[in-house]
């Protein structure tokens, strides 16, 4: 299951154009000797140019891809290299799971990955969490109030936003455990991906109650 957000609006182009024009105006006025604060205007122009480059690289040259995939097979012990693979809960091996649709594989064997790519470069994994570590999953803005109530109790958690677009109306908000600690993760919304992650979060919650 894979979803790659696409550019949906012209906000990055407009922001780049506005920043470029503003930087040009600041440079132009900094060259006028009669205007005080020439150094400040030059500094402002440089800041605006840096902001323009950031927006261009971050929102025009950067792509994200969200994937649900089978986790890597646990490595065998050095002292038991010839041992047969232990079949996890669900009754299938990792080799068998890799050939099945993810919806037919137990969540214990799956992980959510967020990959980033600059231009036409190689995909690099930015985020990787086990599905069984997902604590909750909300749809924004439909569940904004419920999410804000939960989020208010977790103010100290680090936030990660993996957006292709500068202005994102429909989002998926997740709280999950990771090897580095619990975090908040924001993704652009895909209906199929959200429905699945929401079901997994409910599955995890029910499992902890038992």
Backbone as a printed PyTorch tensor [residue, N CA C, xyz], in Angstrom:
tensor([[[  0.8590,  -1.1850,   0.0000],
         [  0.0000,   0.0000,   0.0000],
         [  0.8960,   1.2370,   0.0000]],

        [[  0.8070,   2.0310,  -1.0470],
         [  1.6800,   3.1870,  -1.2070],
         [  0.8860,   4.4050,  -1.6550]],

        [[  1.2350,   5.5540,  -1.1040],
         [  0.6080,   6.8160,  -1.5000],
         [  1.6790,   7.8880,  -1.6130]],

        [[  1.7330,   8.5590,  -2.7560],
         [  2.6850,   9.6350,  -2.9820],
         [  1.9160,  10.9290,  -3.2260]],

        [[  1.9300,  11.8630,  -2.2600],
         [  1.1970,  13.1210,  -2.4240],
         [  1.6940,  13.9160,  -3.6380]],

        [[  0.7610,  14.5680,  -4.3030],
         [  1.0860,  15.3940,  -5.4640],
         [  0.8560,  16.8670,  -5.1270]],

        [[  1.4840,  17.7430,  -5.9000],
         [  1.2460,  19.1760,  -5.7400],
         [ -0.1930,  19.4930,  -6.1340]],

        [[ -0.9310,  20.1420,  -5.2290],
         [ -2.3420,  20.3950,  -5.4630],
         [ -2.6590,  21.8710,  -5.7210]],

        [[ -1.6880,  22.7520,  -5.5090],
         [ -1.9570,  24.1780,  -5.6720],
         [ -0.6860,  24.9150,  -6.0890]],

        [[ -0.8220,  26.2090,  -6.2830],
         [  0.2910,  27.0420,  -6.7380],
         [  0.9130,  27.8490,  -5.6020]],

        [[  0.6370,  27.4730,  -4.3730],
         [  1.1470,  28.2260,  -3.2300],
         [  2.6730,  28.3250,  -3.2430]],

        [[  3.4260,  27.2320,  -3.5030],
         [  4.8910,  27.3660,  -3.5290],
         [  5.3790,  28.3410,  -4.5980]],

        [[  4.7850,  28.2820,  -5.8010],
         [  5.1980,  29.1860,  -6.8640],
         [  4.9320,  30.6380,  -6.4970]],

        [[  3.7540,  30.8840,  -5.9030],
         [  3.4040,  32.2490,  -5.4980],
         [  4.3410,  32.7400,  -4.4050]],

        [[  4.6510,  31.8700,  -3.4390],
         [  5.5450,  32.2500,  -2.3460],
         [  6.9370,  32.5610,  -2.8820]],

        [[  7.4410,  31.7200,  -3.8000],
         [  8.7690,  31.9560,  -4.3800],
         [  8.7960,  33.2810,  -5.1360]],

        [[  7.7620,  33.5460,  -5.9190],
         [  7.6960,  34.7870,  -6.6970],
         [  7.6480,  36.0080,  -5.7840]],

        [[  6.8150,  35.9540,  -4.7500],
         [  6.6980,  37.0810,  -3.8220],
         [  8.0160,  37.3410,  -3.0850]],

        [[  8.6650,  36.2730,  -2.6500],
         [  9.9420,  36.4310,  -1.9510],
         [ 11.0170,  36.9820,  -2.8830]],

        [[ 11.0130,  36.5310,  -4.1400],
         [ 11.9960,  37.0180,  -5.1120],
         [ 11.8020,  38.5120,  -5.3820]],

        [[ 10.5420,  38.9170,  -5.5760],
         [ 10.2520,  40.3290,  -5.8350],
         [ 10.6180,  41.1820,  -4.6190]],

        [[ 10.2830,  40.7060,  -3.4290],
         [ 10.5980,  41.4480,  -2.2100],
         [ 12.1070,  41.6060,  -2.0380]],

        [[ 12.8440,  40.5300,  -2.3240],
         [ 14.3050,  40.6020,  -2.2210],
         [ 14.8680,  41.5840,  -3.2430]],

        [[ 14.3100,  41.5840,  -4.4440],
         [ 14.7630,  42.5160,  -5.4750],
         [ 14.5070,  43.9640,  -5.0850]],

        [[ 13.3610,  44.2240,  -4.5170],
         [ 13.0310,  45.5830,  -4.0730],
         [ 13.9750,  46.0220,  -2.9580]],

        [[ 14.2400,  45.1170,  -2.0140],
         [ 15.1480,  45.4570,  -0.9090],
         [ 16.5560,  45.7510,  -1.4260]],

        [[ 17.0300,  44.9430,  -2.3700],
         [ 18.3470,  45.1950,  -2.9560],
         [ 18.3750,  46.5370,  -3.6870]],

        [[ 17.3090,  46.8120,  -4.4160],
         [ 17.2500,  48.0580,  -5.1840],
         [ 17.2990,  49.2800,  -4.2710]],

        [[ 16.5310,  49.2630,  -3.1990],
         [ 16.5180,  50.4050,  -2.2840],
         [ 17.8250,  50.5090,  -1.5020]],

        [[ 18.4950,  49.3520,  -1.2670],
         [ 19.7630,  49.4020,  -0.5330],
         [ 20.8590,  50.0860,  -1.3470]],

        [[ 20.6430,  50.2030,  -2.6610],
         [ 21.6300,  50.8630,  -3.5230],
         [ 21.4380,  52.3710,  -3.5900]],

        [[ 20.3300,  52.8650,  -3.0490],
         [ 20.0610,  54.3060,  -3.0480],
         [ 20.7550,  54.9330,  -1.8430]],

        [[ 21.7050,  55.8160,  -2.1030],
         [ 22.5240,  56.3790,  -1.0320],
         [ 21.7460,  57.2620,  -0.0680]],

        [[ 20.6720,  57.8800,  -0.5370],
         [ 19.9220,  58.8020,   0.3050],
         [ 19.0470,  58.0840,   1.3300]],

        [[ 18.8520,  56.7850,   1.1560],
         [ 17.9890,  56.0240,   2.0770],
         [ 18.8330,  55.4600,   3.2170]],

        [[ 18.4680,  55.7500,   4.4610],
         [ 19.2240,  55.2010,   5.6030],
         [ 18.9580,  53.7020,   5.7660]],

        [[ 19.8550,  53.0400,   6.4700],
         [ 19.6670,  51.6160,   6.7420],
         [ 19.9720,  50.7320,   5.5570]],

        [[ 20.9570,  51.0980,   4.7450],
         [ 21.2910,  50.2980,   3.5610],
         [ 21.7560,  48.8930,   3.9460]],

        [[ 22.5290,  48.8150,   5.0120],
         [ 23.0150,  47.5080,   5.4600],
         [ 21.8710,  46.5960,   5.8790]],

        [[ 20.9030,  47.1790,   6.5660],
         [ 19.7380,  46.3980,   6.9920],
         [ 18.9560,  45.8810,   5.7870]],

        [[ 18.7910,  46.7520,   4.7560],
         [ 18.0500,  46.3500,   3.5610],
         [ 18.7680,  45.2210,   2.8180]],

        [[ 20.1010,  45.3000,   2.7790],
         [ 20.8590,  44.2260,   2.1340],
         [ 20.7160,  42.9160,   2.9010]],

        [[ 20.7560,  43.0110,   4.2320],
         [ 20.5740,  41.8120,   5.0650],
         [ 19.1800,  41.2390,   4.8650]],

        [[ 18.1810,  42.1080,   4.8090],
         [ 16.8010,  41.6600,   4.5910],
         [ 16.6660,  40.9580,   3.2440]],

        [[ 17.3190,  41.5130,   2.2170],
         [ 17.2650,  40.8990,   0.8890],
         [ 17.8710,  39.5060,   0.9090]],

        [[ 18.9840,  39.3360,   1.6260],
         [ 19.6250,  38.0240,   1.7090],
         [ 18.7350,  37.0210,   2.4430]],

        [[ 18.0740,  37.4870,   3.5060],
         [ 17.1680,  36.6070,   4.2580],
         [ 16.0160,  36.1620,   3.3650]],

        [[ 15.4690,  37.0960,   2.5920],
         [ 14.3650,  36.7710,   1.6950],
         [ 14.7870,  35.7890,   0.6110]],

        [[ 16.0020,  35.9510,   0.0940],
         [ 16.5060,  35.0200,  -0.9190],
         [ 16.6930,  33.6230,  -0.3320]],

        [[ 17.1880,  33.5570,   0.8940],
         [ 17.3550,  32.2520,   1.5510],
         [ 15.9960,  31.5900,   1.7670]],

        [[ 15.0130,  32.3840,   2.1790],
         [ 13.6650,  31.8530,   2.3650],
         [ 13.0950,  31.3550,   1.0390]],

        [[ 13.3570,  32.0910,  -0.0460],
         [ 12.8890,  31.6820,  -1.3660],
         [ 13.4940,  30.3360,  -1.7680]],

        [[ 14.8040,  30.1890,  -1.5370],
         [ 15.4720,  28.9330,  -1.8710],
         [ 14.9340,  27.7810,  -1.0290]],

        [[ 14.6660,  28.0580,   0.2400],
         [ 14.1190,  27.0140,   1.1190],
         [ 12.7670,  26.5280,   0.6120]],

        [[ 11.8770,  27.4770,   0.2930],
         [ 10.5480,  27.1110,  -0.1900],
         [ 10.6440,  26.3290,  -1.4910]],

        [[ 11.5190,  26.7800,  -2.3900],
         [ 11.6620,  26.1030,  -3.6830],
         [ 12.1590,  24.6640,  -3.5070]],

        [[ 13.1910,  24.4850,  -2.6990],
         [ 13.7610,  23.1430,  -2.5000],
         [ 12.8010,  22.2530,  -1.7160]],

        [[ 12.2060,  22.8170,  -0.6430],
         [ 11.3650,  22.0060,   0.2450],
         [ 10.0410,  21.5990,  -0.3960]],

        [[  9.4220,  22.5180,  -1.1700],
         [  8.0860,  22.2170,  -1.6620],
         [  7.9870,  21.9870,  -3.1680]],

        [[  9.0470,  22.2980,  -3.9140],
         [  9.0220,  22.0410,  -5.3480],
         [  9.9510,  20.9000,  -5.7450]],

        [[ 11.0630,  20.7660,  -5.0570],
         [ 12.0520,  19.7450,  -5.4090],
         [ 11.9570,  18.4880,  -4.5490]],

        [[ 11.1580,  18.5430,  -3.4830],
         [ 11.0920,  17.4180,  -2.5420],
         [  9.7770,  16.6660,  -2.6790]],

        [[  9.8740,  15.3490,  -2.7510],
         [  8.6880,  14.4900,  -2.8360],
         [  8.6900,  13.5190,  -1.6540]],

        [[  7.4990,  13.1290,  -1.2220],
         [  7.3500,  12.1490,  -0.1450],
         [  6.5350,  10.9570,  -0.6390]],

        [[  6.7840,   9.8270,  -0.0380],
         [  6.0460,   8.6010,  -0.3560],
         [  5.7680,   7.8650,   0.9440]],

        [[  4.4760,   7.5590,   1.1980],
         [  4.0860,   6.8030,   2.3880],
         [  3.8020,   5.3580,   1.9640]],

        [[  4.3580,   4.4020,   2.6950],
         [  4.1820,   2.9980,   2.3210],
         [  3.9120,   2.1270,   3.5490]],

        [[  3.0050,   1.1690,   3.3680],
         [  2.8280,   0.0920,   4.3440],
         [  3.4700,  -1.1340,   3.7280]],

        [[  4.4470,  -1.7000,   4.3980],
         [  5.1680,  -2.8310,   3.8220],
         [  5.5100,  -3.8540,   4.9030]],

        [[  5.8970,  -5.0320,   4.4400],
         [  6.3050,  -6.0910,   5.3640],
         [  7.6510,  -5.7280,   5.9700]],

        [[  7.7650,  -5.8880,   7.2770],
         [  9.0270,  -5.6010,   7.9580],
         [ 10.1190,  -6.5470,   7.4890]],

        [[ 11.3430,  -6.1460,   7.7090],
         [ 12.4550,  -7.0250,   7.3810],
         [ 12.4240,  -8.2490,   8.2870]],

        [[ 12.7960,  -9.3590,   7.7170],
         [ 12.8210, -10.6160,   8.4740],
         [ 13.8380, -10.5020,   9.6190]],

        [[ 13.4420, -10.8760,  10.8370],
         [ 14.3890, -10.8290,  11.9610],
         [ 15.6240, -11.6720,  11.6550]],

        [[ 16.7900, -11.1180,  11.9830],
         [ 18.0380, -11.8290,  11.7050],
         [ 18.1950, -13.0190,  12.6300]],

        [[ 18.7170, -14.0860,  12.0840],
         [ 18.9570, -15.2970,  12.8810],
         [ 20.1190, -15.0680,  13.8290]],

        [[ 20.1200, -15.7940,  14.9120],
         [ 21.2310, -15.7280,  15.8490],
         [ 22.5020, -16.2320,  15.1690]],

        [[ 23.6470, -15.6680,  15.5470],
         [ 24.9180, -16.0890,  14.9700],
         [ 25.2090, -17.5510,  15.2770]],

        [[ 24.6110, -18.0340,  16.3490],
         [ 24.8540, -19.4160,  16.7550],
         [ 23.8060, -20.3710,  16.2060]],

        [[ 22.8100, -19.8220,  15.4820],
         [ 21.7550, -20.6760,  14.9470],
         [ 21.4240, -20.2660,  13.5220]],

        [[ 22.4480, -20.1510,  12.6840],
         [ 22.2510, -19.6960,  11.3160],
         [ 21.4030, -20.6590,  10.5010]],

        [[ 21.3870, -21.8930,  10.8730],
         [ 20.6640, -22.9000,  10.1010],
         [ 19.2610, -23.1520,  10.6450]],

        [[ 18.8990, -22.4160,  11.7080],
         [ 17.5680, -22.6180,  12.2660],
         [ 16.5070, -22.2010,  11.2630]],

        [[ 15.3740, -22.8690,  11.2850],
         [ 14.2650, -22.4830,  10.4220],
         [ 13.6370, -21.2040,  10.9380]],

        [[ 13.0690, -20.4480,  10.0280],
         [ 12.4220, -19.1900,  10.4150],
         [ 11.2460, -19.4750,  11.3390]],

        [[ 11.1780, -18.7090,  12.4160],
         [ 10.0570, -18.8310,  13.3330],
         [  8.8430, -18.1510,  12.7230]],

        [[  7.7590, -18.8760,  12.6100],
         [  6.5490, -18.3140,  12.0170],
         [  5.8470, -17.4710,  13.0680]],

        [[  5.6880, -16.1500,  12.8330],
         [  5.0590, -15.2720,  13.8170],
         [  3.5560, -15.4800,  13.8740]],

        [[  2.9380, -14.7090,  14.7630],
         [  1.4900, -14.7910,  14.9190],
         [  0.8150, -14.4920,  13.5840]],

        [[ -0.1550, -15.2830,  13.2280],
         [ -0.8080, -15.1320,  11.9380],
         [ -0.6190, -16.3600,  11.0760]],

        [[  0.3690, -17.1860,  11.4430],
         [  0.5500, -18.4480,  10.7530],
         [  1.2560, -18.3710,   9.4160]],

        [[  1.9090, -17.2320,   9.0800],
         [  2.6430, -17.1290,   7.8130],
         [  4.0450, -16.6320,   8.0850]],

        [[  4.9570, -16.9760,   7.2000],
         [  6.3420, -16.5350,   7.3290],
         [  6.5080, -15.1790,   6.6580]],

        [[  7.6500, -14.5450,   6.8790],
         [  7.9210, -13.2490,   6.2570],
         [  8.0430, -13.3830,   4.7400]],

        [[  8.5850, -14.5000,   4.2910],
         [  8.7000, -14.7220,   2.8460],
         [  7.3120, -14.8390,   2.2160]],

        [[  6.4060, -15.5280,   2.8980],
         [  5.0380, -15.6580,   2.4000],
         [  4.3080, -14.3210,   2.4610]],

        [[  4.5390, -13.5620,   3.5510],
         [  3.8600, -12.2790,   3.7270],
         [  4.2210, -11.2830,   2.6320]],

        [[  5.4760, -11.3530,   2.1670],
         [  5.9380, -10.4200,   1.1300],
         [  5.1820, -10.6040,  -0.1850]],

        [[  4.5660, -11.7610,  -0.3740],
         [  3.8460, -12.0510,  -1.6190],
         [  2.3510, -11.7420,  -1.5190]],

        [[  1.8910, -11.3560,  -0.3280],
         [  0.4700, -11.1200,  -0.1000],
         [  0.1600,  -9.6260,  -0.0470]],

        [[ -1.0970,  -9.2380,  -0.2890],
         [ -1.4990,  -7.8440,  -0.0530],
         [ -1.3370,  -7.5280,   1.4280]],

        [[ -0.9470,  -6.3010,   1.7580],
         [ -0.6910,  -5.9740,   3.1660],
         [ -1.9310,  -6.1570,   4.0290]],

        [[ -3.1090,  -6.0090,   3.4380],
         [ -4.3360,  -6.1790,   4.2100],
         [ -4.5550,  -7.6260,   4.6390]],

        [[ -3.7900,  -8.5440,   4.0510],
         [ -3.9030,  -9.9580,   4.4090],
         [ -2.7840, -10.3860,   5.3570]],

        [[ -1.9730,  -9.4350,   5.7770],
         [ -0.8280,  -9.7280,   6.6430],
         [ -1.0900,  -9.1520,   8.0350]],

        [[ -0.7750,  -9.8790,   9.1100],
         [ -0.9740,  -9.3630,  10.4690],
         [ -0.1850,  -8.0730,  10.6880]],

        [[ -0.7550,  -7.0770,  11.3790],
         [ -0.0480,  -5.8090,  11.6370],
         [  1.2970,  -6.0010,  12.3230]],

        [[  1.4430,  -7.0890,  13.0800],
         [  2.7180,  -7.3450,  13.7680],
         [  3.8780,  -7.5140,  12.7950]],

        [[  3.5800,  -7.7970,  11.5440],
         [  4.6250,  -8.0360,  10.5480],
         [  4.8050,  -6.8530,   9.5920]],

        [[  4.1210,  -5.7450,   9.8680],
         [  4.1280,  -4.6140,   8.9410],
         [  4.7180,  -3.3610,   9.5740]],

        [[  5.1160,  -2.4160,   8.7180],
         [  5.6480,  -1.1470,   9.1780],
         [  5.2160,  -0.0320,   8.2310]],

        [[  5.1410,   1.1790,   8.7710],
         [  4.8410,   2.3710,   7.9810],
         [  6.1540,   3.1040,   7.7270]],

        [[  6.4250,   3.3990,   6.4720],
         [  7.6430,   4.1340,   6.1360],
         [  7.2730,   5.4140,   5.3910]],

        [[  8.0470,   6.4550,   5.6380],
         [  7.9370,   7.7060,   4.8910],
         [  9.2770,   7.9290,   4.2120]],

        [[  9.2740,   7.9460,   2.8960],
         [ 10.4980,   8.1420,   2.1170],
         [ 10.5010,   9.5350,   1.5050]],

        [[ 11.6910,  10.1240,   1.4160],
         [ 11.8690,  11.4510,   0.8360],
         [ 12.7850,  11.3600,  -0.3830]],

        [[ 12.4990,  12.1730,  -1.3930],
         [ 13.3570,  12.2310,  -2.5690],
         [ 13.5420,  13.6770,  -3.0020]],

        [[ 14.7930,  14.0370,  -3.3080],
         [ 15.1050,  15.3690,  -3.8130],
         [ 15.2620,  15.2900,  -5.3290]],

        [[ 14.4090,  16.0170,  -6.0580],
         [ 14.4860,  15.9770,  -7.5120],
         [ 14.2570,  14.5760,  -8.0400]],

        [[ 15.2290,  14.1030,  -8.8500],
         [ 15.1520,  12.7590,  -9.4070],
         [ 16.1150,  11.8000,  -8.7110]],

        [[ 16.5130,  12.1540,  -7.4920],
         [ 17.4350,  11.3200,  -6.7450],
         [ 16.7770,  10.0620,  -6.2060]],

        [[ 17.5370,   9.3290,  -5.4110],
         [ 17.0510,   8.0860,  -4.8250],
         [ 16.1410,   8.3740,  -3.6340]],

        [[ 15.1890,   7.4720,  -3.3960],
         [ 14.3360,   7.5780,  -2.2240],
         [ 15.1470,   7.2530,  -0.9710]],

        [[ 14.9900,   8.0720,   0.0580],
         [ 15.6720,   7.8640,   1.3390],
         [ 14.6130,   7.8000,   2.4360]],

        [[ 14.6990,   6.8010,   3.2950],
         [ 13.7090,   6.6410,   4.3600],
         [ 13.9010,   7.6930,   5.4430]],

        [[ 12.8380,   8.4770,   5.6920],
         [ 12.8600,   9.5240,   6.7100],
         [ 12.2610,   9.0350,   8.0260]],

        [[ 11.2790,   8.1600,   7.9230],
         [ 10.5450,   7.7200,   9.1060],
         [ 10.1580,   6.2610,   8.9360]],

        [[ 10.2820,   5.4950,  10.0050],
         [  9.8930,   4.0830,   9.9730],
         [  9.3330,   3.7190,  11.3450]],

        [[  8.0810,   3.2850,  11.3540],
         [  7.4730,   2.8620,  12.6160],
         [  6.7350,   1.5440,  12.4050]],

        [[  6.7460,   0.7210,  13.4310],
         [  5.9950,  -0.5260,  13.3840],
         [  4.5100,  -0.2100,  13.5580]],

        [[  3.6760,  -0.9090,  12.8250],
         [  2.2420,  -0.6340,  12.9210],
         [  1.7020,  -0.8970,  14.3240]],

        [[  2.3000,  -1.8550,  15.0100],
         [  1.8250,  -2.1670,  16.3560],
         [  2.1960,  -1.0790,  17.3660]],

        [[  3.0270,  -0.0980,  16.9580],
         [  3.4150,   1.0020,  17.8460],
         [  2.5070,   2.2200,  17.6900]],

        [[  1.5790,   2.1770,  16.7330],
         [  0.6680,   3.3060,  16.5200],
         [ -0.3900,   3.3190,  17.6270]],

        [[ -0.4760,   4.4240,  18.3390],
         [ -1.4040,   4.5330,  19.4670],
         [ -2.7630,   5.0910,  19.0590]],

        [[ -2.7570,   6.0690,  18.1420],
         [ -4.0190,   6.6490,  17.6930],
         [ -3.8250,   7.2810,  16.3270]],

        [[ -4.9330,   7.4510,  15.6250],
         [ -4.8890,   7.9900,  14.2620],
         [ -6.1670,   8.8030,  14.0390]],

        [[ -5.9870,  10.0740,  13.6520],
         [ -7.1300,  10.9650,  13.4670],
         [ -7.1250,  11.5850,  12.0700]],

        [[ -8.3210,  11.9190,  11.6140],
         [ -8.4860,  12.5910,  10.3280],
         [ -8.7750,  14.0660,  10.5700]],

        [[ -7.9500,  14.9270,   9.9740],
         [ -8.1390,  16.3710,  10.1150],
         [ -8.5740,  16.9610,   8.7770]],

        [[ -9.5130,  17.9160,   8.7840],
         [-10.0420,  18.6470,   9.9520],
         [-11.2960,  18.0310,  10.5780]],

        [[-11.7960,  16.9000,  10.0540],
         [-13.0540,  16.3290,  10.5450],
         [-13.0090,  16.0440,  12.0530]],

        [[-11.8750,  15.5830,  12.5510],
         [-11.7590,  15.2190,  13.9610],
         [-10.8300,  16.1790,  14.7030]],

        [[-10.8720,  17.4320,  14.3110],
         [ -9.9690,  18.4390,  14.8800],
         [-10.1200,  18.5600,  16.3840]],

        [[-11.3660,  18.6290,  16.8740],
         [-11.5820,  18.7970,  18.3140],
         [-11.0530,  17.6130,  19.1100]],

        [[-11.3300,  16.4040,  18.6280],
         [-10.8630,  15.2050,  19.3270],
         [ -9.3430,  15.1470,  19.3180]],

        [[ -8.7330,  15.5070,  18.1790],
         [ -7.2760,  15.4780,  18.0800],
         [ -6.6450,  16.5270,  18.9940]],

        [[ -7.2230,  17.7210,  19.0430],
         [ -6.6740,  18.7790,  19.8920],
         [ -6.7400,  18.3850,  21.3650]],

        [[ -7.7940,  17.6660,  21.7260],
         [ -7.9140,  17.2120,  23.1160],
         [ -6.8160,  16.2080,  23.4510]],

        [[ -6.5790,  15.2780,  22.5280],
         [ -5.5130,  14.2900,  22.7390],
         [ -4.1450,  14.9580,  22.6670]],

        [[ -3.9710,  15.8300,  21.6770],
         [ -2.6870,  16.4860,  21.4590],
         [ -2.2950,  17.3860,  22.6190]],

        [[ -3.3010,  18.0110,  23.2530],
         [ -3.0210,  18.9020,  24.3810],
         [ -2.3700,  18.1570,  25.5420]],

        [[ -2.6870,  16.8830,  25.6740],
         [ -2.1020,  16.0750,  26.7420],
         [ -0.6980,  15.5980,  26.4020]],

        [[ -0.3070,  15.7830,  25.1330],
         [  0.9990,  15.3070,  24.6730],
         [  1.7930,  16.4690,  24.0700]],

        [[  1.8050,  17.5910,  24.7560],
         [  2.4400,  18.8010,  24.2360],
         [  3.9410,  18.6380,  24.0070]],

        [[  4.5750,  17.7850,  24.7850],
         [  6.0320,  17.6810,  24.7260],
         [  6.5250,  16.7610,  23.6000]],

        [[  5.6100,  16.0780,  22.9630],
         [  6.0350,  15.1600,  21.9070],
         [  6.5580,  15.9320,  20.6880]],

        [[  7.5970,  15.3950,  20.0770],
         [  8.1670,  16.0130,  18.8760],
         [  7.2170,  15.8000,  17.7060]],

        [[  7.0620,  16.8430,  16.8560],
         [  6.1710,  16.7680,  15.6980],
         [  6.9810,  16.5920,  14.4140]],

        [[  6.4830,  15.7360,  13.5410],
         [  7.0830,  15.5600,  12.2200],
         [  5.9840,  15.7040,  11.1720]],

        [[  6.1570,  16.6660,  10.2600],
         [  5.1760,  16.8920,   9.1930],
         [  5.8080,  16.5420,   7.8500]],

        [[  5.2520,  15.5330,   7.2030],
         [  5.7720,  15.0800,   5.9160],
         [  4.7870,  15.4830,   4.8180]],

        [[  4.7850,  16.7780,   4.4970],
         [  3.8490,  17.3290,   3.5240],
         [  4.5650,  17.6900,   2.2190]],

        [[  3.9310,  17.3850,   1.1060],
         [  4.4260,  17.8380,  -0.1950],
         [  3.9400,  19.2600,  -0.4780]],

        [[  2.7780,  19.6070,   0.0430],
         [  2.1610,  20.8990,  -0.2110],
         [  2.3430,  21.8380,   0.9760]],

        [[  2.4710,  23.1490,   0.6810],
         [  2.6010,  24.1360,   1.7510],
         [  1.3010,  24.2820,   2.5070]],

        [[  0.1880,  24.2440,   1.7910],
         [ -1.1370,  24.3800,   2.3990],
         [ -1.8620,  23.0400,   2.2930]],

        [[ -2.0480,  22.3700,   3.4290],
         [ -2.6530,  21.0300,   3.4520],
         [ -3.9220,  21.0780,   4.2900]],

        [[ -5.0530,  20.8570,   3.6710],
         [ -6.3210,  20.8850,   4.4000],
         [ -6.6540,  19.5300,   5.0130]],

        [[ -6.4800,  18.4510,   4.2590],
         [ -6.8010,  17.1070,   4.7400],
         [ -5.5390,  16.3960,   5.2020]],

        [[ -5.5150,  16.0330,   6.4760],
         [ -4.3140,  15.4510,   7.0710],
         [ -4.6350,  14.1930,   7.8620]],

        [[ -3.5940,  13.3820,   8.0600],
         [ -3.6580,  12.2450,   8.9820],
         [ -2.7320,  12.5730,  10.1390]],

        [[ -3.2440,  12.5340,  11.3580],
         [ -2.4440,  12.8210,  12.5500],
         [ -2.2920,  11.5480,  13.3670]],

        [[ -1.0470,  11.2160,  13.6810],
         [ -0.7390,   9.9500,  14.3540],
         [  0.1290,  10.2010,  15.5840]],

        [[ -0.1090,   9.4570,  16.6230],
         [  0.8180,   9.3740,  17.7490],
         [  1.3310,   7.9440,  17.7890]],

        [[  2.6490,   7.8120,  17.8300],
         [  3.2440,   6.4740,  17.7820],
         [  4.5080,   6.4150,  18.6200]],

        [[  4.8240,   5.2270,  19.0510],
         [  6.0980,   4.9890,  19.7280],
         [  7.1670,   4.7040,  18.6760]],

        [[  8.3840,   5.1070,  18.9490],
         [  9.5320,   4.8220,  18.0860],
         [ 10.7120,   4.4750,  18.9800]],

        [[ 11.7960,   3.9360,  18.4230],
         [ 12.9810,   3.6560,  19.2470],
         [ 13.5210,   4.9000,  19.9530]],

        [[ 13.2410,   6.0930,  19.3800],
         [ 13.7250,   7.3400,  19.9790],
         [ 12.7230,   7.9710,  20.9260]],

        [[ 11.5400,   7.3560,  21.0690],
         [ 10.5040,   7.9040,  21.9360],
         [  9.1940,   8.0950,  21.1950]],

        [[  8.1710,   8.5560,  21.8930],
         [  6.8660,   8.7740,  21.2870],
         [  6.8680,  10.0690,  20.4900]],

        [[  6.1680,  10.0810,  19.3490],
         [  6.1680,  11.2410,  18.4660],
         [  4.7830,  11.4640,  17.8730]],

        [[  4.5930,  12.6900,  17.3370],
         [  3.4110,  13.0140,  16.5420],
         [  3.8430,  13.0750,  15.0820]],

        [[  3.0670,  12.4260,  14.2280],
         [  3.3890,  12.3960,  12.8030],
         [  2.1830,  12.8930,  12.0170]],

        [[  2.4480,  13.8220,  11.1010],
         [  1.3850,  14.3610,  10.2460],
         [  1.6670,  13.9840,   8.7880]],

        [[  0.6650,  13.4280,   8.1260],
         [  0.7680,  13.0360,   6.7230],
         [ -0.3620,  13.6790,   5.9310]],

        [[ -0.1580,  13.8230,   4.6350],
         [ -1.2660,  14.2460,   3.7820],
         [ -2.2290,  13.0580,   3.6480]],

        [[ -3.4990,  13.3730,   3.6200],
         [ -4.5050,  12.3150,   3.7270],
         [ -4.7710,  11.5960,   2.4100]],

        [[ -4.7810,  10.2800,   2.5000],
         [ -5.2700,   9.3870,   1.4510],
         [ -6.3280,   8.5170,   2.1120]],

        [[ -7.5110,   8.4380,   1.5110],
         [ -8.6300,   7.7320,   2.1390],
         [ -8.3200,   6.2910,   2.4910]],

        [[ -7.7120,   5.5610,   1.5680],
         [ -7.4160,   4.1500,   1.7920],
         [ -6.3830,   3.9730,   2.8940]],

        [[ -5.3420,   4.8140,   2.8600],
         [ -4.2900,   4.7200,   3.8730],
         [ -4.8450,   5.0680,   5.2480]],

        [[ -5.6510,   6.1210,   5.3260],
         [ -6.2110,   6.5160,   6.6150],
         [ -7.1000,   5.4140,   7.1940]],

        [[ -7.9730,   4.8560,   6.3750],
         [ -8.8800,   3.8100,   6.8550],
         [ -8.1000,   2.6350,   7.4280]],

        [[ -7.0130,   2.2820,   6.7640],
         [ -6.2200,   1.1500,   7.2280],
         [ -5.5040,   1.4890,   8.5410]],

        [[ -4.8580,   2.6620,   8.6060],
         [ -4.1310,   3.0400,   9.8140],
         [ -5.0800,   3.2220,  10.9920]],

        [[ -6.2700,   3.7130,  10.7250],
         [ -7.2580,   3.8810,  11.7880],
         [ -7.6640,   2.5150,  12.3370]],

        [[ -7.8540,   1.5470,  11.4420],
         [ -8.2070,   0.1910,  11.8680],
         [ -7.0710,  -0.4360,  12.6730]],

        [[ -5.8380,  -0.1720,  12.2640],
         [ -4.6870,  -0.7050,  12.9890],
         [ -4.6080,  -0.1040,  14.3870]],

        [[ -4.8300,   1.2200,  14.4950],
         [ -4.7990,   1.8770,  15.8060],
         [ -5.8550,   1.2830,  16.7330]],

        [[ -7.0410,   1.0130,  16.1940],
         [ -8.1080,   0.3960,  16.9890],
         [ -7.7210,  -1.0200,  17.3950]],

        [[ -7.0940,  -1.7420,  16.4810],
         [ -6.6270,  -3.1080,  16.7500],
         [ -5.5950,  -3.0910,  17.8840]],

        [[ -4.6760,  -2.1510,  17.8290],
         [ -3.6530,  -2.0470,  18.8690],
         [ -4.2760,  -1.7030,  20.2250]],

        [[ -5.2420,  -0.7880,  20.2170],
         [ -5.8990,  -0.3780,  21.4490],
         [ -6.6780,  -1.5280,  22.0780]],

        [[ -7.3810,  -2.2920,  21.2540],
         [ -8.1380,  -3.4380,  21.7510],
         [ -7.2110,  -4.5040,  22.3130]],

        [[ -6.0530,  -4.6630,  21.6590],
         [ -5.0980,  -5.6660,  22.1050],
         [ -4.5310,  -5.3390,  23.4780]],

        [[ -4.3160,  -4.0280,  23.7390],
         [ -3.7650,  -3.6270,  25.0350],
         [ -4.7850,  -3.7740,  26.1470]],

        [[ -6.0760,  -3.7070,  25.8050],
         [ -7.1100,  -3.8480,  26.8290],
         [ -7.2170,  -5.2790,  27.3220]],

        [[ -6.8730,  -6.2310,  26.4540],
         [ -7.0350,  -7.6350,  26.8140],
         [ -5.9260,  -8.1140,  27.7390]]])
